[in-house]
Amino acid sequence: MSSGIVDTPSAVTPPVPVALVVLDGRSTGADDIVRLADGTARPVPGTDAMKRAEESWCAARRIAATGRVYGRSTGVGANRNEDVPTEAAADHGLRLLRSHAGAIGAELPARQIRAMLAVRANQLLAGGAGLRPTVVTALCAALESGAHPAVNEFGSVGTGDIAALAQLGLALAGEHPWRGRDGSPTSTPEPLALDNNDALALISSNALTLGQSALALHELRGLIGATQVVAALSLLAVDGSHEAYAAPVHAARPHRGSVEVARRMRELTGAADRPTPPLGRIQDPYGFRCLPQIHGPAHDAADALEAVLAVEINAAAENPLICPEDMAAYHHGGFYQAQLALALDHFRLAVTQVARLSTSRLSTLNEPAYTRLRPFLADHEPAASGVMILEYAAGAALGDLRAFSAPASLGHAVLSRGVEEQASFASLAARQTLRACGAYRLVVGCELVAAVRALRQRDLRPDQGLPAARALELAEAVLDAEQADRPLTDDVAAAAALLDRFTDIWRGTTS
């Protein structure tokens, strides 16, 4: 789900189109968050959404003035029954931010923090936080200027990114450092007045976790697609059969993801819907034969994760929920991120299966029975090792990927004197999903180096006009053609970087 993207001319002459993402708290999608995080689009708060935020803020102040409201007229966590005296209310919000801005570890990259700002601005426009609308304006201004608060990595267990968002709150109030686009210190924006009605309303969110999840989904979904393009080149290099991708096979077992992967494989390679059986071996190893059955679930898992993000990015999940229609503050557990944690865990497990299949194809590429070449695609020197080391390198990177795929949702925590006795660890799941991206790239980069080497040695080319032919052309332009034994570190790095171009090729196969 995505909000409308509008192209409008800037003040530059000649006009330069500037993409706008309209934040409306209703239909903003994960891809919109990625655009804002990358700075390729500008945020614009929707008019109706700003009215909702204004109504929510006015209602929250009236409700808090006439009754006990968690975090506004009381303490938080185990201090929920501690009333805040009227004479102390003015400072309560800042004290809450100061005490909770204790995130630890390394500072996060600007892109992740910008994603957090975008998510939080959009959530506030859903109209349930009861936070002053000028905060939305300030967050959008930061996204436009490139400034972002310094935010440290650790502080959440999946029940709210309260430490990271408290750092944001202090930055808005002028008490915490800002960073520029390149991560260097920058001037502090004009401080924003925050009071006891604003603090908890700002930090009661999982905006950082959601932003990180959107970034990870975007990258890994694209890499899974790129892997299919690499697999198409490997299939050509081993004279693989197209039968595994035949339309009747998948019509007989119509899982959506597998059906689509098989269709794309036919388009990449130019295979017919009902290909002629090969004259040679009856069937291929699993790395080729089971590709739709393994890639398909990964695409399905990506779709499931995107559906969860579509809800959460537009959710009024703050506790308490301010409902202007009822003039009520509802205390609840809507901040708990079980759906997100489970979706992220599922996605990583599916991604790891795809990467493992890449190492299977790499092993096949090293076998003379499939390539008709020397073992390990070596040159003609005696006992040459060729690409032998790539199996070890890919296996090592896959080991990291396998470790990152451990279910974060199995975690457990009892916090705040036992009042908060459960945790989703969605925050850990998001971090692990982001970390998986680098290891995944390297695994598939190893396969691409071997596939291109095998195609060069066999002097094989896909038919011109096929997507696979374009992929091979791109790869040959960046990968060294030297076949003698030599270090392959730079080759794998170049291949891993090329995968983003392969993603574009894969997306071009959409019917």
C-alpha positions as a Python dict, from the first residue, in 0.01 Angstrom:
ca = {
    (1, 'M'): (0, 0, 0),
    (2, 'S'): (139, 338, -90),
    (3, 'S'): (26, 695, -78),
    (4, 'G'): (13, 901, -394),
    (5, 'I'): (346, 1031, -527),
    (6, 'V'): (315, 1370, -690),
    (7, 'D'): (573, 1529, -922),
    (8, 'T'): (594, 1906, -894),
    (9, 'P'): (854, 2146, -1030),
    (10, 'S'): (1097, 2305, -790),
    (11, 'A'): (1216, 2664, -802),
    (12, 'V'): (1525, 2560, -1000),
    (13, 'T'): (1539, 2665, -1366),
    (14, 'P'): (1485, 2452, -1567),
    (15, 'P'): (1227, 2286, -1337),
    (16, 'V'): (1343, 1971, -1163),
    (17, 'P'): (1068, 1726, -1063),
    (18, 'V'): (1053, 1668, -689),
    (19, 'A'): (866, 1366, -559),
    (20, 'L'): (628, 1437, -275),
    (21, 'V'): (499, 1184, -26),
    (22, 'V'): (170, 1294, 125),
    (23, 'L'): (163, 1174, 486),
    (24, 'D'): (-197, 1112, 580),
    (25, 'G'): (-185, 858, 863),
    (26, 'R'): (-400, 630, 651),
    (27, 'S'): (-229, 505, 335),
    (28, 'T'): (143, 570, 371),
    (29, 'G'): (338, 259, 272),
    (30, 'A'): (675, 104, 345),
    (31, 'D'): (812, 223, 9),
    (32, 'D'): (714, 580, 100),
    (33, 'I'): (918, 552, 420),
    (34, 'V'): (1217, 429, 219),
    (35, 'R'): (1192, 727, -19),
    (36, 'L'): (1182, 970, 270),
    (37, 'A'): (1470, 796, 445),
    (38, 'D'): (1678, 812, 127),
    (39, 'G'): (1591, 1177, 66),
    (40, 'T'): (1445, 1106, -278),
    (41, 'A'): (1109, 1252, -176),
    (42, 'R'): (977, 1534, 41),
    (43, 'P'): (710, 1485, 306),
    (44, 'V'): (388, 1684, 297),
    (45, 'P'): (139, 1644, 583),
    (46, 'G'): (-213, 1592, 452),
    (47, 'T'): (-458, 1871, 535),
    (48, 'D'): (-725, 1642, 680),
    (49, 'A'): (-460, 1451, 871),
    (50, 'M'): (-331, 1770, 1034),
    (51, 'K'): (-688, 1850, 1139),
    (52, 'R'): (-711, 1508, 1304),
    (53, 'A'): (-387, 1570, 1489),
    (54, 'E'): (-514, 1910, 1606),
    (55, 'E'): (-841, 1763, 1731),
    (56, 'S'): (-657, 1485, 1910),
    (57, 'W'): (-424, 1730, 2084),
    (58, 'C'): (-709, 1954, 2200),
    (59, 'A'): (-903, 1653, 2327),
    (60, 'A'): (-601, 1518, 2511),
    (61, 'R'): (-545, 1841, 2701),
    (62, 'R'): (-909, 1858, 2805),
    (63, 'I'): (-915, 1494, 2914),
    (64, 'A'): (-591, 1526, 3113),
    (65, 'A'): (-722, 1839, 3287),
    (66, 'T'): (-1029, 1658, 3416),
    (67, 'G'): (-903, 1310, 3504),
    (68, 'R'): (-611, 1075, 3557),
    (69, 'V'): (-437, 988, 3231),
    (70, 'Y'): (-137, 757, 3219),
    (71, 'G'): (189, 940, 3153),
    (72, 'R'): (29, 1282, 3153),
    (73, 'S'): (-98, 1316, 3508),
    (74, 'T'): (74, 1001, 3636),
    (75, 'G'): (411, 833, 3618),
    (76, 'V'): (484, 551, 3373),
    (77, 'G'): (560, 180, 3402),
    (78, 'A'): (552, 67, 3763),
    (79, 'N'): (501, 434, 3857),
    (80, 'R'): (162, 435, 3684),
    (81, 'N'): (-20, 488, 4015),
    (82, 'E'): (201, 782, 4114),
    (83, 'D'): (9, 1104, 4057),
    (84, 'V'): (192, 1410, 3928),
    (85, 'P'): (102, 1715, 4143),
    (86, 'T'): (-38, 2008, 3951),
    (87, 'E'): (255, 2228, 4049),
    (88, 'A'): (498, 1969, 3903),
    (89, 'A'): (307, 1903, 3581),
    (90, 'A'): (487, 2164, 3374),
    (91, 'D'): (825, 1990, 3418),
    (92, 'H'): (695, 1633, 3415),
    (93, 'G'): (723, 1592, 3038),
    (94, 'L'): (1086, 1703, 3015),
    (95, 'R'): (1181, 1493, 3317),
    (96, 'L'): (1021, 1192, 3150),
    (97, 'L'): (1217, 1252, 2830),
    (98, 'R'): (1542, 1304, 3016),
    (99, 'S'): (1504, 988, 3220),
    (100, 'H'): (1413, 773, 2920),
    (101, 'A'): (1667, 909, 2668),
    (102, 'G'): (1913, 641, 2777),
    (103, 'A'): (1966, 445, 2458),
    (104, 'I'): (2312, 290, 2443),
    (105, 'G'): (2555, 156, 2186),
    (106, 'A'): (2670, 300, 1858),
    (107, 'E'): (2487, 585, 1691),
    (108, 'L'): (2256, 467, 1417),
    (109, 'P'): (2309, 567, 1053),
    (110, 'A'): (2120, 873, 930),
    (111, 'R'): (1904, 664, 697),
    (112, 'Q'): (1758, 459, 981),
    (113, 'I'): (1686, 767, 1191),
    (114, 'R'): (1522, 942, 898),
    (115, 'A'): (1300, 638, 851),
    (116, 'M'): (1203, 668, 1218),
    (117, 'L'): (1114, 1036, 1175),
    (118, 'A'): (899, 958, 872),
    (119, 'V'): (711, 678, 1046),
    (120, 'R'): (652, 884, 1359),
    (121, 'A'): (524, 1184, 1165),
    (122, 'N'): (278, 967, 977),
    (123, 'Q'): (158, 785, 1290),
    (124, 'L'): (88, 1114, 1463),
    (125, 'L'): (-133, 1208, 1168),
    (126, 'A'): (-347, 901, 1239),
    (127, 'G'): (-492, 1118, 1515),
    (128, 'G'): (-468, 908, 1830),
    (129, 'A'): (-159, 1040, 2005),
    (130, 'G'): (-289, 1367, 2142),
    (131, 'L'): (41, 1537, 2062),
    (132, 'R'): (73, 1898, 1950),
    (133, 'P'): (69, 1918, 1567),
    (134, 'T'): (381, 2136, 1557),
    (135, 'V'): (577, 1817, 1628),
    (136, 'V'): (464, 1680, 1292),
    (137, 'T'): (577, 2001, 1126),
    (138, 'A'): (915, 1980, 1300),
    (139, 'L'): (967, 1618, 1193),
    (140, 'C'): (885, 1701, 830),
    (141, 'A'): (1119, 2001, 842),
    (142, 'A'): (1400, 1777, 968),
    (143, 'L'): (1339, 1531, 683),
    (144, 'E'): (1361, 1814, 432),
    (145, 'S'): (1674, 1971, 579),
    (146, 'G'): (1863, 1645, 632),
    (147, 'A'): (1910, 1710, 1004),
    (148, 'H'): (1842, 1423, 1240),
    (149, 'P'): (1891, 1364, 1611),
    (150, 'A'): (2171, 1145, 1738),
    (151, 'V'): (2008, 812, 1827),
    (152, 'N'): (2183, 513, 1981),
    (153, 'E'): (2119, 154, 1885),
    (154, 'F'): (1992, -25, 2195),
    (155, 'G'): (1700, 63, 2417),
    (156, 'S'): (1393, -124, 2296),
    (157, 'V'): (1259, -473, 2355),
    (158, 'G'): (963, -449, 2120),
    (159, 'T'): (713, -273, 2342),
    (160, 'G'): (798, 76, 2226),
    (161, 'D'): (1115, 249, 2104),
    (162, 'I'): (1096, 475, 2406),
    (163, 'A'): (1468, 540, 2449),
    (164, 'A'): (1527, 636, 2084),
    (165, 'L'): (1215, 851, 2073),
    (166, 'A'): (1303, 1018, 2402),
    (167, 'Q'): (1632, 1119, 2241),
    (168, 'L'): (1427, 1262, 1956),
    (169, 'G'): (1209, 1447, 2206),
    (170, 'L'): (1508, 1601, 2383),
    (171, 'A'): (1653, 1702, 2046),
    (172, 'L'): (1327, 1876, 1958),
    (173, 'A'): (1340, 2051, 2295),
    (174, 'G'): (1698, 2165, 2231),
    (175, 'E'): (1867, 1935, 2485),
    (176, 'H'): (2015, 1666, 2258),
    (177, 'P'): (2254, 1688, 1962),
    (178, 'W'): (2154, 1693, 1598),
    (179, 'R'): (2354, 1550, 1308),
    (180, 'G'): (2374, 1661, 945),
    (181, 'R'): (2327, 1450, 634),
    (182, 'D'): (2679, 1312, 659),
    (183, 'G'): (2652, 1236, 1032),
    (184, 'S'): (2859, 1535, 1142),
    (185, 'P'): (2735, 1774, 1412),
    (186, 'T'): (2499, 2041, 1283),
    (187, 'S'): (2325, 2345, 1422),
    (188, 'T'): (2030, 2281, 1650),
    (189, 'P'): (1689, 2371, 1503),
    (190, 'E'): (1477, 2617, 1694),
    (191, 'P'): (1371, 2436, 2016),
    (192, 'L'): (1012, 2322, 2033),
    (193, 'A'): (813, 2372, 2351),
    (194, 'L'): (701, 2038, 2500),
    (195, 'D'): (499, 1990, 2817),
    (196, 'N'): (363, 1707, 3028),
    (197, 'N'): (100, 1628, 2765),
    (198, 'D'): (359, 1573, 2493),
    (199, 'A'): (630, 1346, 2631),
    (200, 'L'): (463, 1006, 2651),
    (201, 'A'): (253, 1086, 2345),
    (202, 'L'): (577, 1123, 2146),
    (203, 'I'): (766, 820, 2274),
    (204, 'S'): (478, 570, 2284),
    (205, 'S'): (562, 421, 1946),
    (206, 'N'): (777, 164, 1765),
    (207, 'A'): (870, 410, 1492),
    (208, 'L'): (1240, 317, 1483),
    (209, 'T'): (1168, -54, 1458),
    (210, 'L'): (911, 7, 1185),
    (211, 'G'): (1147, 232, 990),
    (212, 'Q'): (1427, -25, 1009),
    (213, 'S'): (1185, -297, 902),
    (214, 'A'): (1075, -97, 599),
    (215, 'L'): (1437, -45, 493),
    (216, 'A'): (1524, -412, 539),
    (217, 'L'): (1215, -529, 350),
    (218, 'H'): (1291, -300, 58),
    (219, 'E'): (1651, -418, 23),
    (220, 'L'): (1597, -788, 77),
    (221, 'R'): (1290, -811, -145),
    (222, 'G'): (1498, -660, -424),
    (223, 'L'): (1790, -893, -353),
    (224, 'I'): (1568, -1201, -366),
    (225, 'G'): (1458, -1089, -710),
    (226, 'A'): (1818, -1028, -815),
    (227, 'T'): (1906, -1378, -698),
    (228, 'Q'): (1658, -1520, -946),
    (229, 'V'): (1839, -1338, -1225),
    (230, 'V'): (2169, -1486, -1106),
    (231, 'A'): (2005, -1830, -1093),
    (232, 'A'): (1895, -1788, -1456),
    (233, 'L'): (2259, -1737, -1557),
    (234, 'S'): (2363, -2041, -1354),
    (235, 'L'): (2089, -2245, -1522),
    (236, 'L'): (2228, -2156, -1862),
    (237, 'A'): (2581, -2240, -1750),
    (238, 'V'): (2486, -2599, -1655),
    (239, 'D'): (2247, -2669, -1945),
    (240, 'G'): (1963, -2676, -1696),
    (241, 'S'): (1609, -2790, -1770),
    (242, 'H'): (1315, -2552, -1793),
    (243, 'E'): (1066, -2820, -1692),
    (244, 'A'): (1073, -2716, -1326),
    (245, 'Y'): (927, -2380, -1426),
    (246, 'A'): (659, -2511, -1660),
    (247, 'A'): (316, -2355, -1620),
    (248, 'P'): (132, -2688, -1570),
    (249, 'V'): (360, -2777, -1278),
    (250, 'H'): (260, -2466, -1087),
    (251, 'A'): (-103, -2465, -1193),
    (252, 'A'): (-122, -2804, -1023),
    (253, 'R'): (13, -2658, -697),
    (254, 'P'): (-84, -2291, -714),
    (255, 'H'): (98, -2119, -430),
    (256, 'R'): (102, -1755, -537),
    (257, 'G'): (472, -1690, -480),
    (258, 'S'): (589, -2008, -652),
    (259, 'V'): (364, -1949, -953),
    (260, 'E'): (505, -1599, -995),
    (261, 'V'): (868, -1709, -953),
    (262, 'A'): (822, -1978, -1218),
    (263, 'R'): (665, -1726, -1456),
    (264, 'R'): (951, -1483, -1408),
    (265, 'M'): (1203, -1763, -1459),
    (266, 'R'): (1042, -1844, -1794),
    (267, 'E'): (1058, -1479, -1895),
    (268, 'L'): (1420, -1439, -1784),
    (269, 'T'): (1535, -1740, -1985),
    (270, 'G'): (1292, -1733, -2276),
    (271, 'A'): (1142, -2070, -2180),
    (272, 'A'): (801, -2173, -2309),
    (273, 'D'): (508, -2230, -2077),
    (274, 'R'): (533, -2597, -2178),
    (275, 'P'): (903, -2650, -2253),
    (276, 'T'): (1037, -2950, -2442),
    (277, 'P'): (1201, -3208, -2209),
    (278, 'P'): (1583, -3201, -2226),
    (279, 'L'): (1772, -3467, -2418),
    (280, 'G'): (2032, -3513, -2144),
    (281, 'R'): (1976, -3566, -1770),
    (282, 'I'): (1620, -3621, -1657),
    (283, 'Q'): (1620, -3359, -1382),
    (284, 'D'): (1845, -3104, -1218),
    (285, 'P'): (1970, -3070, -859),
    (286, 'Y'): (1744, -2894, -609),
    (287, 'G'): (1925, -2563, -655),
    (288, 'F'): (1749, -2536, -991),
    (289, 'R'): (1457, -2776, -969),
    (290, 'C'): (1318, -2642, -639),
    (291, 'L'): (1385, -2274, -702),
    (292, 'P'): (1015, -2173, -731),
    (293, 'Q'): (929, -2371, -418),
    (294, 'I'): (1198, -2188, -216),
    (295, 'H'): (1194, -1840, -369),
    (296, 'G'): (815, -1835, -373),
    (297, 'P'): (773, -1855, 6),
    (298, 'A'): (1028, -1575, 47),
    (299, 'H'): (818, -1346, -174),
    (300, 'D'): (506, -1451, 16),
    (301, 'A'): (683, -1371, 345),
    (302, 'A'): (783, -1030, 208),
    (303, 'D'): (420, -962, 116),
    (304, 'A'): (306, -1066, 463),
    (305, 'L'): (562, -837, 626),
    (306, 'E'): (457, -548, 403),
    (307, 'A'): (94, -600, 505),
    (308, 'V'): (190, -576, 873),
    (309, 'L'): (393, -262, 808),
    (310, 'A'): (104, -105, 617),
    (311, 'V'): (-107, -134, 932),
    (312, 'E'): (159, -27, 1180),
    (313, 'I'): (296, 271, 987),
    (314, 'N'): (-57, 414, 981),
    (315, 'A'): (-159, 302, 1328),
    (316, 'A'): (-264, 514, 1622),
    (317, 'A'): (-105, 269, 1864),
    (318, 'E'): (-4, 516, 2135),
    (319, 'N'): (-97, 432, 2494),
    (320, 'P'): (-329, 582, 2592),
    (321, 'L'): (-528, 625, 2273),
    (322, 'I'): (-693, 966, 2261),
    (323, 'C'): (-1040, 944, 2109),
    (324, 'P'): (-1187, 1291, 2045),
    (325, 'E'): (-1523, 1141, 1945),
    (326, 'D'): (-1565, 988, 2291),
    (327, 'M'): (-1357, 1246, 2477),
    (328, 'A'): (-1181, 947, 2628),
    (329, 'A'): (-829, 817, 2684),
    (330, 'Y'): (-821, 441, 2633),
    (331, 'H'): (-538, 256, 2809),
    (332, 'H'): (-433, -52, 2613),
    (333, 'G'): (-150, -267, 2477),
    (334, 'G'): (-171, -176, 2112),
    (335, 'F'): (198, -88, 2110),
    (336, 'Y'): (294, -455, 2152),
    (337, 'Q'): (459, -571, 1829),
    (338, 'A'): (390, -945, 1815),
    (339, 'Q'): (268, -933, 1453),
    (340, 'L'): (577, -745, 1340),
    (341, 'A'): (824, -963, 1529),
    (342, 'L'): (671, -1282, 1392),
    (343, 'A'): (655, -1144, 1037),
    (344, 'L'): (1021, -1038, 1050),
    (345, 'D'): (1129, -1374, 1191),
    (346, 'H'): (933, -1554, 919),
    (347, 'F'): (1086, -1333, 651),
    (348, 'R'): (1445, -1391, 766),
    (349, 'L'): (1396, -1767, 777),
    (350, 'A'): (1259, -1759, 423),
    (351, 'V'): (1546, -1537, 303),
    (352, 'T'): (1801, -1775, 453),
    (353, 'Q'): (1647, -2063, 257),
    (354, 'V'): (1694, -1864, -64),
    (355, 'A'): (2057, -1787, 19),
    (356, 'R'): (2125, -2151, 104),
    (357, 'L'): (1990, -2252, -235),
    (358, 'S'): (2242, -2014, -394),
    (359, 'T'): (2526, -2205, -230),
    (360, 'S'): (2378, -2527, -371),
    (361, 'R'): (2396, -2385, -723),
    (362, 'L'): (2751, -2269, -659),
    (363, 'S'): (2848, -2627, -576),
    (364, 'T'): (2685, -2748, -897),
    (365, 'L'): (2881, -2491, -1098),
    (366, 'N'): (3202, -2647, -963),
    (367, 'E'): (3108, -2993, -1096),
    (368, 'P'): (3238, -3099, -1440),
    (369, 'A'): (2939, -3333, -1482),
    (370, 'Y'): (2716, -3027, -1510),
    (371, 'T'): (2942, -2768, -1675),
    (372, 'R'): (3166, -2990, -1895),
    (373, 'L'): (3452, -2781, -1760),
    (374, 'R'): (3739, -2848, -1521),
    (375, 'P'): (3658, -2885, -1148),
    (376, 'F'): (3609, -2548, -977),
    (377, 'L'): (3605, -2377, -1319),
    (378, 'A'): (3985, -2379, -1310),
    (379, 'D'): (4209, -2288, -1600),
    (380, 'H'): (4437, -2546, -1762),
    (381, 'E'): (4725, -2524, -1515),
    (382, 'P'): (4787, -2850, -1323),
    (383, 'A'): (4584, -2874, -999),
    (384, 'A'): (4453, -2520, -1038),
    (385, 'S'): (4193, -2423, -776),
    (386, 'G'): (3982, -2182, -981),
    (387, 'V'): (3685, -2064, -775),
    (388, 'M'): (3718, -2332, -508),
    (389, 'I'): (3745, -2075, -227),
    (390, 'L'): (3409, -1924, -317),
    (391, 'E'): (3227, -2219, -162),
    (392, 'Y'): (3407, -2155, 167),
    (393, 'A'): (3349, -1781, 154),
    (394, 'A'): (2981, -1821, 69),
    (395, 'G'): (2945, -2080, 344),
    (396, 'A'): (3097, -1840, 596),
    (397, 'A'): (2863, -1557, 495),
    (398, 'L'): (2571, -1799, 504),
    (399, 'G'): (2673, -1885, 860),
    (400, 'D'): (2620, -1524, 962),
    (401, 'L'): (2289, -1517, 778),
    (402, 'R'): (2179, -1832, 956),
    (403, 'A'): (2267, -1676, 1293),
    (404, 'F'): (2069, -1362, 1205),
    (405, 'S'): (1768, -1578, 1119),
    (406, 'A'): (1732, -1707, 1476),
    (407, 'P'): (1378, -1611, 1587),
    (408, 'A'): (1397, -1293, 1794),
    (409, 'S'): (1039, -1350, 1906),
    (410, 'L'): (1161, -1632, 2133),
    (411, 'G'): (1309, -1365, 2361),
    (412, 'H'): (1159, -1290, 2701),
    (413, 'A'): (1187, -1003, 2945),
    (414, 'V'): (1020, -900, 3269),
    (415, 'L'): (1055, -526, 3324),
    (416, 'S'): (952, -234, 3545),
    (417, 'R'): (903, -429, 3865),
    (418, 'G'): (705, -699, 3688),
    (419, 'V'): (435, -471, 3551),
    (420, 'E'): (559, -528, 3196),
    (421, 'E'): (615, -901, 3199),
    (422, 'Q'): (637, -978, 2826),
    (423, 'A'): (834, -845, 2529),
    (424, 'S'): (807, -911, 2154),
    (425, 'F'): (1169, -823, 2071),
    (426, 'A'): (1051, -687, 1736),
    (427, 'S'): (1332, -433, 1768),
    (428, 'L'): (1590, -713, 1767),
    (429, 'A'): (1411, -878, 1475),
    (430, 'A'): (1435, -555, 1275),
    (431, 'R'): (1806, -509, 1350),
    (432, 'Q'): (1881, -869, 1255),
    (433, 'T'): (1687, -834, 931),
    (434, 'L'): (1889, -525, 839),
    (435, 'R'): (2214, -702, 925),
    (436, 'A'): (2116, -995, 706),
    (437, 'C'): (2135, -776, 395),
    (438, 'G'): (2514, -758, 378),
    (439, 'A'): (2572, -1130, 433),
    (440, 'Y'): (2304, -1220, 181),
    (441, 'R'): (2465, -1001, -87),
    (442, 'L'): (2798, -1177, -45),
    (443, 'V'): (2650, -1525, -71),
    (444, 'V'): (2479, -1445, -401),
    (445, 'G'): (2780, -1248, -521),
    (446, 'C'): (2986, -1567, -500),
    (447, 'E'): (2736, -1752, -721),
    (448, 'L'): (2735, -1470, -976),
    (449, 'V'): (3115, -1474, -1007),
    (450, 'A'): (3111, -1849, -1071),
    (451, 'A'): (2817, -1837, -1313),
    (452, 'V'): (2978, -1568, -1529),
    (453, 'R'): (3310, -1753, -1528),
    (454, 'A'): (3139, -2073, -1643),
    (455, 'L'): (2950, -1893, -1920),
    (456, 'R'): (3271, -1728, -2039),
    (457, 'Q'): (3459, -2058, -2044),
    (458, 'R'): (3179, -2226, -2237),
    (459, 'D'): (3125, -1922, -2460),
    (460, 'L'): (2752, -1934, -2390),
    (461, 'R'): (2520, -1639, -2428),
    (462, 'P'): (2147, -1605, -2369),
    (463, 'D'): (1949, -1504, -2675),
    (464, 'Q'): (1966, -1130, -2736),
    (465, 'G'): (1667, -946, -2603),
    (466, 'L'): (1620, -1175, -2304),
    (467, 'P'): (1654, -1025, -1955),
    (468, 'A'): (1925, -1282, -1881),
    (469, 'A'): (2129, -1150, -2174),
    (470, 'R'): (2117, -799, -2029),
    (471, 'A'): (2227, -936, -1691),
    (472, 'L'): (2525, -1115, -1840),
    (473, 'E'): (2625, -802, -2032),
    (474, 'L'): (2624, -599, -1708),
    (475, 'A'): (2821, -864, -1523),
    (476, 'E'): (3087, -904, -1789),
    (477, 'A'): (3140, -529, -1785),
    (478, 'V'): (3246, -531, -1419),
    (479, 'L'): (3392, -878, -1358),
    (480, 'D'): (3754, -949, -1452),
    (481, 'A'): (3780, -1206, -1732),
    (482, 'E'): (4117, -1340, -1610),
    (483, 'Q'): (4084, -1717, -1553),
    (484, 'A'): (4418, -1785, -1382),
    (485, 'D'): (4427, -1850, -1008),
    (486, 'R'): (4410, -1516, -828),
    (487, 'P'): (4232, -1351, -533),
    (488, 'L'): (3858, -1319, -598),
    (489, 'T'): (3778, -1072, -321),
    (490, 'D'): (3727, -777, -552),
    (491, 'D'): (3523, -987, -794),
    (492, 'V'): (3275, -1085, -524),
    (493, 'A'): (3251, -726, -400),
    (494, 'A'): (3177, -605, -754),
    (495, 'A'): (2921, -881, -807),
    (496, 'A'): (2748, -804, -477),
    (497, 'A'): (2723, -436, -571),
    (498, 'L'): (2583, -529, -913),
    (499, 'L'): (2284, -706, -760),
    (500, 'D'): (2090, -380, -737),
    (501, 'R'): (2109, -354, -1117),
    (502, 'F'): (1985, -713, -1136),
    (503, 'T'): (1692, -615, -918),
    (504, 'D'): (1590, -366, -1185),
    (505, 'I'): (1606, -643, -1447),
    (506, 'W'): (1391, -868, -1228),
    (507, 'R'): (1135, -594, -1173),
    (508, 'G'): (1117, -549, -1548),
    (509, 'T'): (973, -902, -1576),
    (510, 'T'): (653, -796, -1399),
    (511, 'S'): (354, -868, -1618),
}
